[in-house]
Amino acid sequence: MKLHPTKSLPAAGLSMAERIVAAARQHFLTHGFRRVTMDDLARELGISKKTLYASFPSKMALLEAVLVDKFRSVEKDLSGITSTRSPDVLASLRQLLACMQHHTDEIKPPFVRDMRRESPETFHMVEVRRRDVIQRHFGTVLSQGRKAGIIRKDISTGLIMEILLSAVQAIMNPSRILELGLTPTSGYHAIVTVVLEGVITDSGRRKR
């Protein structure tokens, strides 16, 4: 297929492998990895297939590198929010939600479809990494919220996190997303909104 970049690809200061991952991330997540060929990527980058395969011996190896890069950027952005220890817990929760929405919005339906059909084992790896990221960052802010009286204390942070993670696990998988007519962004937003609305105290609601 002829690739039409939705944003300019970075080049300055990047190694060849990093340039390849940046291009593949943009096009895999937008168009799905079935439609985007190694020929397409080599052509866009202005390199030979031999150069491309020297960095990534297979398309699946490149997909795995894309997912590692994606989670690295998610981790960086979420850490930037939780590491500040802001006294405004509700603002931090909103920032976490906005950040996750931003990152899930990068993942378009064709990629979700391909994950379902072509690489369920890779999606399992995504689920494990996603659970870890949500547990650490949302768990940190929820614990801060309990101390500040914003989050209910009659429900343990562990249980809140388990409810959130279980909902994400049950809904945010390719088959259920498609069956429910959701996108990754709308599904994630609905889950987090419903769970957080249920655990904010009356005091917390008055501060919103």
C-alpha positions as CSV (number, residue, x, y, z in Angstrom):
1,M,0.0,0.0,0.0
2,K,1.1,3.6,-0.5
3,L,1.7,5.1,2.9
4,H,0.5,8.6,3.7
5,P,2.1,9.8,7.0
6,T,-0.3,11.4,9.4
7,K,2.6,13.2,11.0
8,S,6.1,13.9,10.1
9,L,8.6,11.2,11.1
10,P,11.6,12.2,13.3
11,A,15.0,11.6,11.7
12,A,17.6,13.9,13.3
13,G,19.6,12.2,16.0
14,L,17.9,8.9,15.6
15,S,19.7,5.6,14.7
16,M,18.4,3.6,11.7
17,A,16.7,1.2,14.0
18,E,14.9,4.0,15.8
19,R,13.8,5.6,12.5
20,I,12.4,2.2,11.4
21,V,10.5,1.7,14.7
22,A,9.1,5.3,14.5
23,A,7.8,4.7,11.0
24,A,6.4,1.2,11.8
25,R,4.7,2.5,14.9
26,Q,2.9,5.2,13.1
27,H,1.7,2.9,10.2
28,F,1.1,-0.3,12.1
29,L,-1.0,1.3,14.7
30,T,-3.0,3.3,12.1
31,H,-3.4,0.9,9.2
32,G,-2.8,-2.4,11.0
33,F,0.3,-4.5,10.5
34,R,-1.2,-6.8,7.9
35,R,-1.6,-4.1,5.3
36,V,1.7,-2.4,5.9
37,T,4.6,-4.4,4.3
38,M,8.3,-4.3,4.9
39,D,8.5,-3.0,1.3
40,D,6.2,-0.1,2.2
41,L,8.4,0.9,5.1
42,A,11.6,0.6,3.2
43,R,10.3,2.7,0.4
44,E,9.1,5.4,2.8
45,L,12.3,5.5,4.7
46,G,14.4,5.5,1.5
47,I,16.3,2.4,2.4
48,S,16.7,-1.0,1.0
49,K,14.9,-4.1,2.3
50,K,18.4,-5.5,3.1
51,T,19.0,-2.5,5.4
52,L,15.6,-2.9,7.0
53,Y,16.1,-6.6,7.7
54,A,19.5,-6.0,9.1
55,S,17.9,-4.2,12.0
56,F,14.7,-6.4,12.2
57,P,14.9,-9.9,10.8
58,S,11.1,-10.2,10.6
59,K,7.9,-8.2,10.6
60,M,7.0,-9.8,13.9
61,A,10.3,-8.7,15.4
62,L,9.5,-5.2,14.2
63,L,6.0,-5.3,15.7
64,E,7.4,-6.3,19.1
65,A,9.9,-3.4,18.9
66,V,7.0,-1.1,18.1
67,L,5.1,-2.3,21.2
68,V,8.1,-1.9,23.4
69,D,8.6,1.6,22.1
70,K,4.9,2.4,22.7
71,F,5.0,1.2,26.3
72,R,8.2,3.1,26.9
73,S,6.5,6.4,25.9
74,V,3.4,5.5,27.9
75,E,5.6,4.9,31.0
76,K,7.5,8.2,30.5
77,D,4.3,10.2,30.2
78,L,2.6,8.6,33.2
79,S,5.7,8.8,35.3
80,G,5.8,12.5,34.6
81,I,2.3,12.8,36.3
82,T,2.7,10.5,39.2
83,S,6.3,11.5,40.2
84,T,5.2,15.1,41.0
85,R,3.1,14.0,44.0
86,S,0.6,16.8,43.3
87,P,-1.7,17.7,46.2
88,D,-4.6,18.0,43.8
89,V,-5.4,14.3,43.5
90,L,-8.4,14.8,41.3
91,A,-6.3,16.8,38.8
92,S,-3.7,14.0,38.8
93,L,-6.5,11.4,38.1
94,R,-7.8,13.6,35.2
95,Q,-4.3,13.9,33.8
96,L,-3.7,10.2,34.0
97,L,-7.0,9.6,32.2
98,A,-6.2,12.2,29.5
99,C,-2.8,10.6,29.1
100,M,-4.1,7.1,28.7
101,Q,-6.8,8.4,26.3
102,H,-4.1,10.1,24.2
103,H,-2.1,6.9,24.0
104,T,-5.1,4.7,23.2
105,D,-6.2,7.1,20.5
106,E,-3.0,6.3,18.6
107,I,-4.3,2.7,18.2
108,K,-6.9,2.5,15.4
109,P,-9.4,-0.3,14.7
110,P,-7.4,-2.0,11.9
111,F,-4.6,-2.7,14.4
112,V,-7.0,-4.1,17.0
113,R,-8.5,-6.3,14.3
114,D,-5.1,-7.6,13.3
115,M,-4.1,-8.3,16.9
116,R,-7.2,-10.4,17.2
117,R,-6.7,-12.4,14.1
118,E,-3.0,-12.7,13.6
119,S,-1.2,-12.5,17.0
120,P,-3.2,-13.3,20.1
121,E,0.0,-14.3,21.9
122,T,1.4,-10.8,21.3
123,F,-1.8,-9.2,22.6
124,H,-1.4,-11.3,25.8
125,M,2.0,-9.6,26.3
126,V,0.2,-6.2,25.8
127,E,-2.3,-7.1,28.4
128,V,0.4,-8.0,31.0
129,R,2.3,-4.8,30.4
130,R,-0.9,-2.8,30.4
131,R,-2.0,-4.3,33.8
132,D,1.4,-3.4,35.3
133,V,1.2,0.2,34.1
134,I,-2.3,0.8,35.3
135,Q,-1.7,-0.8,38.6
136,R,1.4,1.2,39.4
137,H,0.3,4.6,38.3
138,F,-3.4,4.7,39.2
139,G,-2.6,2.8,42.4
140,T,-0.1,5.5,43.4
141,V,-2.6,8.3,42.9
142,L,-5.5,6.4,44.5
143,S,-3.4,5.9,47.6
144,Q,-2.6,9.6,47.7
145,G,-6.4,10.3,47.3
146,R,-7.2,8.1,50.3
147,K,-4.9,10.0,52.5
148,A,-6.4,13.3,51.3
149,G,-10.0,12.1,51.9
150,I,-10.8,12.2,48.2
151,I,-11.0,8.5,47.7
152,R,-13.3,6.3,49.9
153,K,-11.6,4.4,52.7
154,D,-14.2,1.8,53.1
155,I,-12.9,0.1,50.0
156,S,-9.3,-0.9,49.9
157,T,-7.0,0.5,47.2
158,G,-6.2,-3.1,46.3
159,L,-9.9,-3.9,45.7
160,I,-10.4,-0.7,43.7
161,M,-7.5,-1.6,41.5
162,E,-8.7,-5.2,41.0
163,I,-12.1,-3.9,39.9
164,L,-10.5,-1.5,37.5
165,L,-8.0,-4.1,36.1
166,S,-10.7,-6.7,35.8
167,A,-12.9,-4.4,33.8
168,V,-10.0,-3.4,31.5
169,Q,-9.1,-7.1,31.1
170,A,-12.7,-8.1,30.2
171,I,-13.5,-5.2,27.8
172,M,-10.2,-3.9,26.4
173,N,-9.4,-6.9,24.2
174,P,-9.9,-7.1,20.4
175,S,-13.0,-9.3,20.3
176,R,-15.0,-7.5,23.0
177,I,-14.1,-4.0,21.7
178,L,-15.4,-5.0,18.3
179,E,-18.5,-6.7,19.7
180,L,-19.4,-3.7,21.8
181,G,-18.8,-1.2,19.0
182,L,-16.1,0.6,20.9
183,T,-12.8,2.1,20.1
184,P,-9.8,1.6,22.4
185,T,-10.2,5.3,23.5
186,S,-14.0,5.2,24.2
187,G,-13.7,1.8,25.9
188,Y,-10.9,2.9,28.2
189,H,-12.6,6.2,29.0
190,A,-15.9,4.5,29.9
191,I,-14.2,2.0,32.3
192,V,-12.1,4.5,34.2
193,T,-14.9,7.0,34.4
194,V,-17.4,4.5,35.9
195,V,-14.9,3.1,38.4
196,L,-13.6,6.4,39.6
197,E,-17.0,8.0,39.9
198,G,-17.8,5.2,42.3
199,V,-14.9,5.7,44.6
200,I,-14.7,9.5,45.0
201,T,-16.0,10.8,48.3
202,D,-18.7,13.5,48.7
203,S,-15.9,15.8,49.8
204,G,-14.0,15.0,46.6
205,R,-17.1,15.7,44.5
206,R,-17.5,19.1,46.0
207,K,-13.9,19.9,45.1
208,R,-14.4,19.1,41.4
